[in-house]
Amino acid sequence: MDGRLKEWVDWHKGQISSFHTKDLAANLGVSTRTIQRWIKEQTKPKEDQLQRITQYVKENS
C-alpha cells in the first residue's frame, strides 16, 4: 500500500464515524466502495488521487 494511502487509513482508523470515507470519496469523485478496494489493495489510486488524499489528511488533522 502506498504510504500516502496508508497515512489516510491510519488516520481514519482513529475517527469515530465513516463520515471521512464519504467525504474523501466525494472530494475525489469516487465511490466509498472504491476507497474500500484501495484499503484492501484490490486496486490502487492514481497519483493525483494520492496527492489529494495527502492534502485531505493535512486539512482534516
Secondary structure, DSSP 4 states (H G I P E B T S, - for coil): --HHHHHHHHHHHTSSSSHHHHHHHHHHT--HHHHHHHHTTSS---HHHHHHHHHHHHHH-
